[in-house]
Structure formats: structure tokens, C-alpha cells
Amino acid sequence: TGFADRQIAKQLRAAEIAPQSSAAGASSEEEYMGGPVKEKDIRRLRKKIGLRPFVKQIDTLAAEFPAETNYLYLTYSGIEDDVLLAGNGDVKSDVDLVPAKEKSRIVVLGCGCYRIGSSVEFDWCSVSCIKTLRSLGHEAIVINCNPETVSTDFDESDRLYFEELSHEVVMDITELEQPAGVVVSVGGQTPNNLAMGLHKNGIKVLGTHVDSIDMCENRFRFSKLCDSLGIDQPEWAEFTTVEEAFHFAKRSGFPCLVRPSYVLSGAAMRVVDSNEELERFLRDAAVVSRDYPVVISKYISGAKEVELDAVGSNGEIINYAIAEHVENAGVHSGDASLLLPAQKLFVETHRRVKSIGQKICRALNISGPFNIQFMCKENEVMVIECNLRASRSLPFISKTYNVNFISIATRIMLGIAQRPVVIQPIDMDFVAAKVPVFSFSRLKNSDPRLGVEMQSTGEVACFGQNQYEAFLKAMISAGFKLPTKNILISIGPTQQKTEFVQYARMLVDMGYQLYATKTTMEFLKVHGGLENVQMVYKPFVQREPNVLTMLRTGKLDLVINVPDSMDSQAKSDGFALRRAAVDSSVPLLMDIKNAILLIMSLHRKWTRERSGKEFFSYKSWQEYIEPRELPSFQKA
């Protein structure tokens, strides 16, 4: 229950509002035509009787003195507005103004509440956009409801509406403020989801056209676009019934990736390995809908994931950056470790990623920030998805290259011509690494595993002279404790056991004592000649030495556990092992590529320190980027 239009519509039955015949020339969007009552019907009736919220200032002085603040909120408990509004005729409307030519009011939608998938990265993007608008003489009006953000500081914007990011609230504010446009592309997925509704109601969305945004968010439309452009992507199909999904899986084979449309951070997205997993996921997640198609595609095992972050202007890429995931494809980009510049990409792969990005940019006529994710395997490049908004990697990229991509994008969205800023990754004498931070210890009985649905609650970025120093710095900064003696290894897939053998030897060379579960121990002994690996029993085997006992008594410094399946259902030995490691505050690695890079970094550190050389260097951000001086508005 509640007083929002959508809540009232949900509570009403169609019969409670008598159907009205449409006036001559009126469309069904303007008149109630019978059937289920929708949010737009309640809004139309509310406006018809003149029921609208009033704008009030937040009293920051406890009523002791008159408060003149830019902190505003909406309320129906009022009889007048506290500020001058174009919607009341108090000031001139900016609706018909062209921001590139005239100073005007611009609404910026913030990131909303912090949660998994929407956090401080998007607040940085919002603040960068706001600062750019104000530096150009525009009035920045922010809508955001999160007091933890910088964008809600009193001195960041000209007006701040401390309100939720919903269609109803944004419509009410834009009708009262009459801005020249709304920026939806810097606050993450939440404001991006509002773009189509605002556009249908006549609100000008700045930057890339809303139909292009919908084409990317709608998995079916985007996949069709890639097919029409001749862009490779994993085999896919749309389905609106469970039977269609099973038919595709039977034809294509497992594993498969199921992807709904308009979701935040991979929510309700899943890799499935069997008919049973597919049936259970579709039943429990309830993702099958005729309103927004669900796409099922072939999941490519062992592929590297690469991200292209760029700013386009009228379909041409102005600036771009290509970042490489440490983990293979299948780990959500928000949970993956990133290296910038990319360290292990073939030149041809880099060229094709840029070429495909330009092709999509032209097809969608992009003007603003965008992000494309790719799967790369043996120089084959396939597109996973495209987001026509700022990504959570953009602050990291902007800081690494000392080029503020959002400032450039904001100017383009206003219609101001921009030239590319020269970026030469090959000439950089440092590497940046970004690693995730997880909160599994606070989520009782959650399975600490990585997958296509985002689970991290933070991230840390560090610079180093090479990828090993940068990665190890970032891991330590994220709370990772470097192992000193005992390491447990439990790897499921045979291919990944084989891949790990040479790195297990590195651990032995560095003096670590290795423990392993039965099959992993046997594999390391037979294929790696590692006779000193000691066996421990899995959690559900009631024998000692048991891994649970070793974890609870503090005898292990690190656990490397690579599961067979991405869906444990909290019943496997692997789940019990991972959960015990988290509950015992023992560092846990769940991805083979992540574990390999950590071991290589430890080995590089061990080698240098053994020869009397320092491994870590300590510099400020300014010392790393100082050689590149840019115009002030482009600086990150």
C-alpha cells in the first residue's frame, strides 16, 4: 500500500474506475480505455483534478531562522511552493532551449540507493557531469535520494531534490522545473530504465536517442541488431515459454546463459549446465515474461572477457579504453578483476574490439558514454552486451588515463563538438589493477562463488610498475592477507587442474606447504610430481584431517577452491568449504585465473626480494600521471 501512482493502480480493480470514452482525437495513452488500471491512468486522473505535490525546502536550521537551502523535497502536505518554478509561471521555461547555445536548467538523475550493482562509481559519474554543467553556466538540478553520495552535498548542485528515482517523481519534477533536458546516462541502470517512460511523456532525454537505449536493453532487439551488422555473438534465441528454452538447450547443448532484459548487474541472469538447472532456474526466478523477452545463448567456456568503454558523438567514437578481465568470461564484470591497459590481448583482438565498437556506435548513433562487453577466444571476438550509459569502470579508466570521460560525454550530450584526447596506452610506464570487495561474511549461509550475477559490494584500484605489483597492491588493499605457510587447493574441473599444476610448483618453490582434497592431491602428484602435498578430507566426510577442522583451528592461510558448477544449491562439499573459509576469515580464491595471477605476483615478489630488490613502489596518483598535462575540464 502507499500513495504513489503505481501503488494506487496496483490496489485498484478495473471496475472501480468506470471506462470513459476517448475524446475526439485523444489516444489510449491519454484516456482510460478499460482493463487493468495502470500508473498512467492514475496520473492522468490526478492531474485532471489538479492534485500535484508541492516543492518544499528542507529546514536545515531547526526553525530557529529562515532556511534558504537548495535541499528540496516533494510533499502533498502543502499549499504553496517554497521556490520559484517554471511550471507555475514564476520563471521562464527552458523546454525549447538548445543547451549548446543557451544557458539552461538541466536535470541529472543520480544513482539512487547504494546496493549491489549501483554504488559510488556512478556517484562519481554524476558529480563529474554536474560539475561540467555548472562550469558551462548551466543550472544543474539533481534528483537523488542517497545521503551517502557526494552528489547530494549542499554545494555540488544548484538544486537537489531528495527524492526516489521513479517515473512518477521524475515526471513531477520535470513538469515543475521545465528543464531543457534530462541526463539519464551517468547514474547507472536505475535512471537508464526510466528513459523510455520519460521519452513517451515528452521529456527530452539528452544524448543518445531513447530508441537506441531500448535496443540495447532489450536482449532480443540487440541480438537482432548484431546479426544485421554481421557482428559475431554466441548462438542465441528468444523465448517466452519454458518449452522454447528447453528446445534451444537441446539443439545447442549446455552450458547456456539465460539473460532477461532491463536488469541491474546481471540480476536473474544465470549459467545453467543441465535440464534440471534450467528448469529450476526458470521456475524459481520467474524471468519468463511476454513484456520483455528473455534470451538464451550458448555459453562459451574458457573465453577471455574484454570491455570497451567509450564516448561517442553522433555515431563516431571520440575516446575509448579497452580493459581486460583477469577472470574468464562467466564472472560478472562488477565481480571481475580488471587490468588497464590490457596486458595479454593480441593486436588483432584489440583491433577487432575497436572496430566492432565503432560499428555499433554508428548503428545506434551514440552521443554519450557507452560500454560493450566482449568474449575473446583464439582471436575470435563475440559481443556479449552493450550498455548505453556510463559503466562502473569509467571512473577507474578516467583516473588511470587522467582523462575525464564523463566531462567529455556531458559536453557531447549538450551538443558541443569535441575532439579526441590523445591516449597512448603503449607509452604508459605503469599498470592499473581493479579488484572487487565482497561481503560474504555478513551474509549468513550465502555461497561465496563467482558467476554472471554481481555480488561484490565494493572495489579497490591500485597502480604499479607492472601487473603483478598493481594486482598484489589492490588485493592487499581489499583486505586480502598474503599467505605465510599453509595453502589448501581443491579444484573441480580436470582442465583447470591441468592448468594449475605449474603454479602449484611455484608455491612449493616459495616454501608453502600444500594441502589438497583427494582427487586434486592425486592429480598434483601424478601430473606435477608434487609428492609433499598432504591430503585433507572434504567437509561431509567424517574423517580427519578434515578441512573444516583445519579452517576452524587457523591452520590454513589461503583456500583455492574452483567449483565444478556455478549452482551449488548450498548442498555440496564445495559450498561447505567456501562457507567455512569465509566464516573463519581465511582468504578465499574461487577463480583459476585469479589464483594464477596471485601466485605469479607472489612469485615475482619472492624472486625480487630474495635478490635484495624491492618489489613494491610507493607513489601518489599525481606522481604516476604527472607527465600528461591536460586542459582542466578533461582532467579526472
KOLPA-347645 format. One record per residue (C-alpha): y, z, x negated; residue in one letter. Coordinates in nm, 2 decimals. Layout:
BEGIN
Y/Z/X/A
...
//
This chain:
BEGIN
0.00/0.00/0.00/T
0.36/-0.04/-0.10/G
0.69/-0.22/-0.03/F
0.65/-0.53/-0.24/A
0.63/-0.86/-0.05/D
0.28/-0.92/-0.18/R
0.17/-0.57/-0.08/Q
0.31/-0.61/0.27/I
0.15/-0.95/0.31/A
-0.19/-0.81/0.20/K
-0.17/-0.54/0.46/Q
-0.07/-0.76/0.75/L
-0.31/-0.96/0.96/R
-0.21/-1.32/1.05/A
-0.19/-1.22/1.42/A
0.08/-0.96/1.36/E
0.33/-1.24/1.30/I
0.35/-1.49/1.57/A
0.33/-1.85/1.44/P
0.66/-2.03/1.46/Q
0.71/-2.40/1.50/S
0.89/-2.55/1.20/S
1.25/-2.66/1.24/A
1.32/-3.03/1.22/A
1.28/-3.14/0.86/G
1.15/-2.80/0.74/A
0.84/-2.79/0.52/S
0.55/-2.55/0.54/S
0.70/-2.38/0.23/E
1.00/-2.28/0.45/E
0.83/-2.18/0.78/E
0.53/-1.97/0.86/Y
0.26/-2.21/0.98/M
-0.01/-1.96/1.09/G
-0.31/-1.84/0.90/G
-0.32/-1.57/0.63/P
0.02/-1.41/0.57/V
0.14/-1.48/0.21/K
0.41/-1.33/-0.01/E
0.64/-1.63/0.05/K
0.62/-1.56/0.43/D
0.74/-1.20/0.39/I
1.01/-1.31/0.15/R
1.14/-1.57/0.40/R
1.15/-1.32/0.68/L
1.31/-1.06/0.46/R
1.59/-1.30/0.36/K
1.63/-1.42/0.72/K
1.73/-1.07/0.83/I
1.94/-1.00/0.53/G
1.72/-0.74/0.37/L
1.76/-0.75/-0.01/R
1.77/-0.50/-0.29/P
2.09/-0.37/-0.44/F
2.17/-0.35/-0.81/V
2.24/0.00/-0.94/K
2.33/0.13/-1.29/Q
2.11/0.39/-1.44/I
2.32/0.71/-1.48/D
2.29/0.80/-1.85/T
2.54/1.08/-1.82/L
2.37/1.30/-1.56/A
2.65/1.25/-1.31/A
2.89/1.45/-1.53/E
3.11/1.14/-1.60/F
3.12/0.79/-1.46/P
2.85/0.59/-1.63/A
2.93/0.24/-1.75/E
2.60/0.10/-1.88/T
2.41/-0.22/-1.88/N
2.09/-0.05/-1.77/Y
2.03/-0.18/-1.42/L
1.76/-0.15/-1.16/Y
1.69/-0.27/-0.80/L
1.67/-0.05/-0.50/T
1.67/-0.08/-0.12/Y
1.83/0.27/-0.11/S
2.19/0.15/-0.14/G
2.48/-0.01/0.04/I
2.66/-0.19/-0.24/E
2.60/-0.32/-0.59/D
2.73/-0.14/-0.90/D
2.81/-0.46/-1.09/V
2.97/-0.79/-1.02/L
2.72/-1.06/-0.92/L
2.74/-1.43/-0.88/A
2.51/-1.41/-0.58/G
2.78/-1.21/-0.40/N
3.05/-1.45/-0.50/G
3.20/-1.19/-0.74/D
3.18/-1.43/-1.03/V
3.12/-1.80/-1.08/K
2.76/-1.92/-1.05/S
2.61/-2.07/-1.37/D
2.33/-2.26/-1.19/V
2.47/-2.60/-1.26/D
2.59/-2.53/-1.62/L
2.43/-2.70/-1.92/V
2.37/-2.43/-2.18/P
2.41/-2.67/-2.47/A
2.77/-2.74/-2.37/K
2.89/-2.43/-2.19/E
2.86/-2.06/-2.23/K
2.65/-1.92/-1.95/S
2.42/-1.65/-1.83/R
2.05/-1.68/-1.94/I
1.77/-1.47/-1.81/V
1.50/-1.37/-2.07/V
1.17/-1.24/-1.94/L
1.02/-0.97/-2.17/G
0.66/-0.88/-2.24/C
0.62/-0.61/-1.98/G
0.40/-0.31/-2.03/C
0.21/-0.28/-2.36/Y
-0.16/-0.34/-2.32/R
-0.43/-0.53/-2.50/I
-0.30/-0.88/-2.54/G
0.06/-0.81/-2.49/S
0.23/-0.59/-2.74/S
0.51/-0.56/-2.99/V
0.46/-0.91/-3.12/E
0.61/-1.05/-2.80/F
0.89/-0.80/-2.81/D
0.99/-0.93/-3.15/W
1.00/-1.28/-3.00/C
1.21/-1.16/-2.70/S
1.46/-0.99/-2.93/V
1.49/-1.29/-3.15/S
1.56/-1.51/-2.85/C
1.82/-1.26/-2.71/I
2.00/-1.23/-3.05/K
2.01/-1.61/-3.08/T
2.15/-1.65/-2.73/L
2.42/-1.39/-2.79/R
2.51/-1.54/-3.13/S
2.58/-1.87/-2.95/L
2.81/-1.70/-2.70/G
2.57/-1.68/-2.40/H
2.52/-1.38/-2.19/E
2.16/-1.26/-2.22/A
2.01/-1.09/-1.92/I
1.68/-0.92/-1.99/V
1.41/-0.83/-1.74/I
1.16/-0.58/-1.88/N
1.01/-0.26/-1.78/C
0.89/-0.11/-2.11/N
1.10/0.17/-2.27/P
0.89/0.13/-2.59/E
1.04/-0.21/-2.67/T
1.34/-0.30/-2.88/V
1.44/-0.55/-2.61/S
1.52/-0.26/-2.38/T
1.76/-0.09/-2.63/D
2.11/-0.05/-2.48/F
2.28/-0.27/-2.74/D
2.03/-0.56/-2.75/E
2.13/-0.75/-2.43/S
2.44/-0.79/-2.21/D
2.24/-0.67/-1.90/R
1.90/-0.51/-1.88/L
1.71/-0.50/-1.55/Y
1.45/-0.22/-1.60/F
1.20/-0.38/-1.35/E
0.85/-0.51/-1.34/E
0.78/-0.87/-1.43/L
0.67/-1.00/-1.09/S
0.76/-1.32/-0.89/H
0.95/-1.12/-0.63/E
1.16/-0.92/-0.87/V
1.25/-1.22/-1.09/V
1.34/-1.42/-0.78/M
1.56/-1.14/-0.65/D
1.74/-1.10/-0.98/I
1.79/-1.47/-1.04/T
1.93/-1.52/-0.69/E
2.18/-1.24/-0.76/L
2.27/-1.34/-1.11/E
2.27/-1.72/-1.06/Q
2.19/-1.79/-1.43/P
2.19/-2.13/-1.60/A
1.82/-2.09/-1.67/G
1.53/-1.86/-1.74/V
1.33/-1.83/-2.06/V
0.96/-1.76/-1.99/V
0.80/-1.86/-2.32/S
0.88/-1.56/-2.55/V
0.73/-1.27/-2.36/G
0.36/-1.37/-2.37/G
0.12/-1.45/-2.09/Q
0.28/-1.24/-1.82/T
0.61/-1.43/-1.79/P
0.43/-1.76/-1.86/N
0.22/-1.70/-1.54/N
0.55/-1.68/-1.34/L
0.68/-2.02/-1.45/A
0.52/-2.23/-1.17/M
0.63/-2.00/-0.89/G
0.99/-1.99/-1.02/L
1.00/-2.37/-1.05/H
0.88/-2.42/-0.70/K
1.16/-2.20/-0.57/N
1.43/-2.40/-0.75/G
1.48/-2.17/-1.06/I
1.55/-2.37/-1.38/K
1.29/-2.28/-1.65/V
1.43/-2.36/-1.99/L
1.23/-2.55/-2.24/G
0.91/-2.74/-2.18/T
0.86/-2.86/-1.82/H
0.66/-2.63/-1.59/V
0.40/-2.90/-1.51/D
0.31/-2.92/-1.88/S
0.27/-2.54/-1.88/I
0.03/-2.57/-1.59/D
-0.16/-2.85/-1.76/M
-0.23/-2.62/-2.05/C
-0.31/-2.31/-1.84/E
-0.54/-2.50/-1.61/N
-0.85/-2.54/-1.82/R
-0.97/-2.84/-1.62/F
-0.64/-3.03/-1.65/R
-0.61/-2.96/-2.02/F
-0.96/-3.08/-2.09/S
-0.89/-3.40/-1.89/K
-0.57/-3.45/-2.10/L
-0.77/-3.41/-2.43/C
-1.02/-3.67/-2.30/D
-0.74/-3.91/-2.21/S
-0.58/-3.87/-2.56/L
-0.91/-3.92/-2.74/G
-0.90/-3.57/-2.88/I
-1.23/-3.41/-2.97/D
-1.33/-3.10/-2.78/Q
-1.67/-2.92/-2.72/P
-1.87/-3.08/-2.43/E
-1.73/-2.93/-2.11/W
-1.75/-2.93/-1.73/A
-1.56/-2.78/-1.44/E
-1.74/-2.57/-1.19/F
-1.66/-2.39/-0.87/T
-2.01/-2.28/-0.78/T
-2.27/-2.08/-0.99/V
-2.52/-2.37/-0.94/E
-2.29/-2.61/-1.12/E
-2.27/-2.37/-1.42/A
-2.65/-2.34/-1.45/F
-2.68/-2.72/-1.43/H
-2.44/-2.77/-1.73/F
-2.61/-2.50/-1.93/A
-2.95/-2.66/-1.88/K
-2.81/-3.00/-1.98/R
-2.60/-2.88/-2.28/S
-2.80/-2.58/-2.40/G
-2.70/-2.23/-2.50/F
-2.48/-2.08/-2.62/P
-2.20/-2.17/-2.37/C
-1.84/-2.05/-2.34/L
-1.71/-1.97/-1.99/V
-1.33/-1.99/-1.96/R
-1.12/-1.91/-1.64/P
-0.76/-2.03/-1.61/S
-0.44/-1.83/-1.63/Y
-0.59/-1.53/-1.81/V
-0.44/-1.29/-2.06/L
-0.61/-1.26/-2.40/S
-0.94/-1.41/-2.31/G
-0.99/-1.18/-2.01/A
-1.30/-1.27/-1.82/A
-1.40/-1.51/-2.09/M
-1.75/-1.49/-2.23/R
-2.00/-1.65/-2.47/V
-2.34/-1.65/-2.30/V
-2.68/-1.71/-2.46/D
-2.92/-1.73/-2.17/S
-2.95/-1.79/-1.80/N
-2.98/-1.42/-1.74/E
-2.65/-1.35/-1.93/E
-2.48/-1.64/-1.74/L
-2.59/-1.51/-1.40/E
-2.50/-1.15/-1.48/R
-2.15/-1.25/-1.61/F
-2.06/-1.48/-1.31/L
-2.18/-1.21/-1.07/R
-2.00/-0.92/-1.23/D
-1.68/-1.08/-1.35/A
-1.62/-1.27/-1.02/A
-1.45/-1.56/-1.21/V
-1.57/-1.84/-0.98/V
-1.27/-1.95/-0.77/S
-1.17/-2.27/-0.59/R
-0.80/-2.19/-0.65/D
-0.83/-2.20/-1.03/Y
-1.12/-2.39/-1.17/P
-1.35/-2.23/-1.43/V
-1.45/-2.45/-1.73/V
-1.78/-2.41/-1.91/I
-1.82/-2.56/-2.25/S
-2.07/-2.59/-2.53/K
-2.01/-2.31/-2.79/Y
-2.02/-2.44/-3.15/I
-2.18/-2.18/-3.38/S
-2.07/-2.14/-3.74/G
-1.73/-2.32/-3.69/A
-1.41/-2.21/-3.86/K
-1.12/-2.13/-3.63/E
-0.77/-2.25/-3.72/V
-0.44/-2.20/-3.54/E
-0.14/-2.43/-3.53/L
0.19/-2.26/-3.43/D
0.48/-2.49/-3.39/A
0.81/-2.56/-3.23/V
0.86/-2.89/-3.06/G
1.17/-3.08/-2.94/S
1.14/-3.35/-2.68/N
0.78/-3.41/-2.79/G
0.83/-3.40/-3.16/E
0.72/-3.12/-3.39/I
1.02/-2.97/-3.57/I
0.84/-2.69/-3.77/N
0.48/-2.58/-3.78/Y
0.24/-2.34/-3.96/A
-0.14/-2.36/-3.99/I
-0.32/-2.02/-4.02/A
-0.69/-1.97/-4.10/E
-0.91/-1.72/-3.94/H
-1.14/-1.52/-4.17/V
-1.40/-1.48/-3.89/E
-1.57/-1.79/-3.75/N
-1.48/-1.92/-3.41/A
-1.60/-1.69/-3.13/G
-1.38/-1.40/-3.22/V
-1.06/-1.38/-3.01/H
-0.75/-1.48/-3.22/S
-0.60/-1.14/-3.15/G
-0.90/-0.97/-3.30/D
-0.93/-1.20/-3.59/A
-0.80/-1.16/-3.95/S
-0.56/-1.43/-4.05/L
-0.47/-1.58/-4.38/L
-0.14/-1.76/-4.44/L
-0.12/-2.01/-4.59/P
-0.47/-2.12/-4.51/A
-0.69/-2.08/-4.82/Q
-1.01/-2.28/-4.76/K
-0.91/-2.58/-4.54/L
-0.99/-2.93/-4.65/F
-0.69/-3.15/-4.69/V
-0.83/-3.38/-4.42/E
-0.88/-3.09/-4.19/T
-0.52/-2.99/-4.24/H
-0.40/-3.35/-4.17/R
-0.61/-3.38/-3.86/R
-0.49/-3.05/-3.72/V
-0.12/-3.15/-3.77/K
-0.20/-3.50/-3.62/S
-0.36/-3.36/-3.31/I
-0.09/-3.11/-3.26/G
0.17/-3.39/-3.27/Q
-0.03/-3.60/-3.03/K
-0.04/-3.31/-2.78/I
0.32/-3.22/-2.83/C
0.42/-3.58/-2.74/R
0.19/-3.60/-2.44/A
0.33/-3.27/-2.29/L
0.69/-3.35/-2.41/N
0.71/-3.00/-2.55/I
1.05/-2.84/-2.62/S
1.00/-2.49/-2.74/G
0.72/-2.28/-2.90/P
0.35/-2.36/-2.87/F
0.02/-2.26/-3.01/N
-0.30/-2.47/-3.04/I
-0.64/-2.33/-3.15/Q
-0.90/-2.54/-3.32/F
-1.26/-2.53/-3.42/M
-1.33/-2.69/-3.75/C
-1.67/-2.77/-3.89/K
-1.75/-3.01/-4.17/E
-1.42/-3.19/-4.13/N
-1.47/-3.23/-3.76/E
-1.17/-3.08/-3.57/V
-1.20/-2.99/-3.20/M
-0.94/-2.83/-2.97/V
-1.02/-2.50/-2.80/I
-0.69/-2.45/-2.61/E
-0.32/-2.48/-2.61/C
-0.06/-2.22/-2.51/N
0.30/-2.35/-2.43/L
0.46/-2.02/-2.53/R
0.51/-1.81/-2.84/A
0.19/-1.67/-2.97/S
0.12/-1.32/-3.11/R
0.10/-1.48/-3.46/S
0.46/-1.62/-3.45/L
0.63/-1.30/-3.59/P
0.37/-1.29/-3.87/F
0.43/-1.66/-3.95/I
0.81/-1.62/-3.93/S
0.81/-1.32/-4.17/K
0.57/-1.50/-4.41/T
0.77/-1.82/-4.44/Y
1.11/-1.64/-4.38/N
1.19/-1.89/-4.11/V
1.26/-1.76/-3.76/N
1.06/-2.00/-3.54/F
1.19/-1.83/-3.22/I
1.55/-1.88/-3.32/S
1.49/-2.25/-3.37/I
1.29/-2.27/-3.04/A
1.57/-2.09/-2.85/T
1.83/-2.35/-2.97/R
1.60/-2.63/-2.87/I
1.54/-2.48/-2.52/M
1.92/-2.47/-2.48/L
1.94/-2.84/-2.57/G
2.08/-2.80/-2.92/I
1.95/-3.06/-3.17/A
1.76/-2.90/-3.46/Q
1.64/-3.03/-3.80/R
1.32/-2.92/-3.96/P
1.34/-2.63/-4.21/V
1.16/-2.73/-4.53/V
0.84/-2.52/-4.57/I
0.61/-2.58/-4.87/Q
0.30/-2.36/-4.84/P
0.16/-2.51/-5.16/I
0.45/-2.38/-5.36/D
0.42/-2.02/-5.24/M
0.32/-1.77/-5.50/D
0.18/-1.52/-5.26/F
-0.06/-1.49/-4.96/V
-0.02/-1.30/-4.64/A
-0.31/-1.14/-4.45/A
-0.30/-1.00/-4.10/K
-0.58/-0.77/-3.98/V
-0.64/-0.61/-3.64/P
-0.64/-0.24/-3.55/V
-0.89/-0.11/-3.29/F
-0.90/0.20/-3.07/S
-1.28/0.22/-3.00/F
-1.27/0.59/-3.10/S
-1.06/0.66/-2.79/R
-1.27/0.45/-2.56/L
-1.59/0.65/-2.49/K
-1.91/0.45/-2.48/N
-1.73/0.12/-2.53/S
-1.92/-0.13/-2.75/D
-1.74/-0.19/-3.08/P
-1.81/-0.55/-3.12/R
-1.60/-0.87/-3.15/L
-1.60/-1.15/-2.90/G
-1.39/-1.40/-2.72/V
-1.22/-1.13/-2.51/E
-0.94/-0.94/-2.70/M
-1.00/-0.57/-2.78/Q
-0.76/-0.48/-3.06/S
-0.46/-0.26/-2.99/T
-0.25/-0.34/-3.30/G
-0.23/-0.52/-3.63/E
-0.12/-0.49/-3.98/V
0.02/-0.76/-4.22/A
0.05/-0.74/-4.59/C
0.14/-0.97/-4.88/F
-0.05/-1.01/-5.21/G
-0.07/-1.23/-5.51/Q
-0.39/-1.37/-5.37/N
-0.60/-1.35/-5.06/Q
-0.81/-1.06/-5.20/Y
-0.52/-0.84/-5.27/E
-0.34/-0.92/-4.94/A
-0.66/-0.86/-4.74/F
-0.75/-0.53/-4.91/L
-0.39/-0.40/-4.87/K
-0.40/-0.49/-4.50/A
-0.74/-0.33/-4.44/M
-0.63/-0.01/-4.61/I
-0.30/-0.01/-4.41/S
-0.50/-0.05/-4.09/A
-0.69/0.28/-4.17/G
-0.99/0.14/-4.35/F
-1.14/0.37/-4.61/K
-1.28/0.20/-4.91/L
-1.65/0.29/-4.97/P
-1.73/0.50/-5.27/T
-2.11/0.52/-5.27/K
-2.35/0.45/-4.98/N
-2.34/0.14/-4.76/I
-2.56/0.06/-4.46/L
-2.65/-0.30/-4.38/I
-2.80/-0.42/-4.05/S
-2.78/-0.79/-3.99/I
-2.95/-0.97/-3.69/G
-2.94/-1.35/-3.73/P
-3.15/-1.49/-4.01/T
-2.89/-1.74/-4.12/Q
-2.64/-1.47/-4.17/Q
-2.89/-1.26/-4.37/K
-2.93/-1.55/-4.60/T
-2.56/-1.59/-4.63/E
-2.52/-1.23/-4.72/F
-2.78/-1.20/-5.00/V
-2.55/-1.29/-5.29/Q
-2.28/-1.05/-5.17/Y
-2.54/-0.77/-5.14/A
-2.60/-0.83/-5.51/R
-2.23/-0.79/-5.58/M
-2.24/-0.45/-5.41/L
-2.53/-0.34/-5.63/V
-2.34/-0.47/-5.94/D
-2.05/-0.25/-5.84/M
-2.28/0.06/-5.82/G
-2.31/0.10/-5.45/Y
-2.64/0.24/-5.30/Q
-2.75/0.01/-5.02/L
-2.94/0.13/-4.71/Y
-3.07/-0.12/-4.45/A
-3.27/-0.13/-4.13/T
-3.63/-0.26/-4.16/K
-3.60/-0.64/-4.13/T
-3.27/-0.65/-4.32/T
-3.43/-0.44/-4.60/M
-3.73/-0.67/-4.62/E
-3.52/-0.98/-4.63/F
-3.30/-0.85/-4.91/L
-3.60/-0.75/-5.12/K
-3.79/-1.08/-5.07/V
-3.49/-1.32/-5.09/H
-3.25/-1.13/-5.30/G
-3.48/-0.93/-5.54/G
-3.29/-0.61/-5.44/L
-3.57/-0.35/-5.49/E
-3.34/-0.05/-5.47/N
-3.24/-0.10/-5.11/V
-3.36/0.20/-4.91/Q
-3.48/0.17/-4.55/M
-3.35/0.37/-4.26/V
-3.48/0.37/-3.91/Y
-3.29/0.24/-3.61/K
-3.13/0.48/-3.36/P
-3.41/0.45/-3.09/F
-3.69/0.51/-3.35/V
-3.76/0.88/-3.36/Q
-3.82/0.90/-3.73/R
-3.64/1.00/-4.04/E
-3.44/0.89/-4.24/P
-3.26/0.78/-3.92/N
-2.93/0.60/-3.92/V
-2.78/0.84/-3.66/L
-2.86/1.14/-3.88/T
-2.71/0.98/-4.19/M
-2.39/0.89/-4.00/L
-2.35/1.24/-3.84/R
-2.40/1.41/-4.17/T
-2.15/1.20/-4.35/G
-2.39/1.03/-4.59/K
-2.26/0.67/-4.53/L
-1.92/0.53/-4.64/D
-1.95/0.19/-4.46/L
-2.16/0.02/-4.20/V
-2.20/-0.36/-4.19/I
-2.36/-0.44/-3.86/N
-2.38/-0.81/-3.74/V
-2.54/-0.82/-3.39/P
-2.77/-1.09/-3.26/D
-2.60/-1.11/-2.92/S
-2.24/-1.08/-2.81/M
-2.35/-0.90/-2.50/D
-2.55/-0.58/-2.57/S
-2.52/-0.42/-2.23/Q
-2.50/-0.09/-2.42/A
-2.88/-0.06/-2.44/K
-2.96/-0.19/-2.79/S
-3.01/-0.02/-3.12/D
-2.71/-0.21/-3.24/G
-2.49/-0.06/-2.98/F
-2.61/0.29/-3.06/A
-2.55/0.22/-3.43/L
-2.20/0.08/-3.39/R
-2.10/0.36/-3.14/R
-2.23/0.63/-3.38/A
-2.03/0.48/-3.67/A
-1.71/0.49/-3.47/V
-1.78/0.84/-3.34/D
-1.84/0.96/-3.69/S
-1.52/0.79/-3.82/S
-1.72/0.57/-4.06/V
-1.57/0.23/-4.13/P
-1.75/-0.05/-3.94/L
-1.76/-0.42/-4.00/L
-1.91/-0.64/-3.73/M
-1.85/-0.99/-3.86/D
-2.03/-1.15/-4.15/I
-1.72/-1.35/-4.28/K
-1.51/-1.04/-4.26/N
-1.77/-0.84/-4.46/A
-1.80/-1.11/-4.72/I
-1.42/-1.13/-4.78/L
-1.41/-0.75/-4.81/L
-1.69/-0.75/-5.07/I
-1.53/-1.03/-5.26/M
-1.20/-0.84/-5.26/S
-1.37/-0.51/-5.37/L
-1.55/-0.71/-5.65/H
-1.22/-0.87/-5.77/R
-1.06/-0.52/-5.77/K
-1.35/-0.37/-5.96/W
-1.35/-0.66/-6.22/T
-0.98/-0.63/-6.29/R
-0.97/-0.25/-6.31/E
-1.28/-0.25/-6.54/R
-1.10/-0.47/-6.78/S
-0.79/-0.25/-6.77/G
-0.58/-0.46/-6.55/K
-0.40/-0.36/-6.23/E
-0.52/-0.51/-5.90/F
-0.25/-0.40/-5.66/F
0.11/-0.51/-5.69/S
0.38/-0.33/-5.50/Y
0.68/-0.54/-5.38/K
0.91/-0.52/-5.09/S
0.92/-0.81/-4.84/W
1.26/-0.92/-4.98/Q
1.11/-0.95/-5.33/E
0.84/-1.18/-5.20/Y
1.07/-1.42/-5.01/I
1.39/-1.38/-5.21/E
1.37/-1.72/-5.38/P
1.41/-1.90/-5.04/R
1.76/-1.86/-4.90/E
1.81/-2.00/-4.55/L
2.10/-2.02/-4.31/P
2.14/-1.68/-4.14/S
2.03/-1.79/-3.79/F
1.70/-1.92/-3.93/Q
1.61/-1.61/-4.12/K
1.32/-1.40/-3.98/A
//
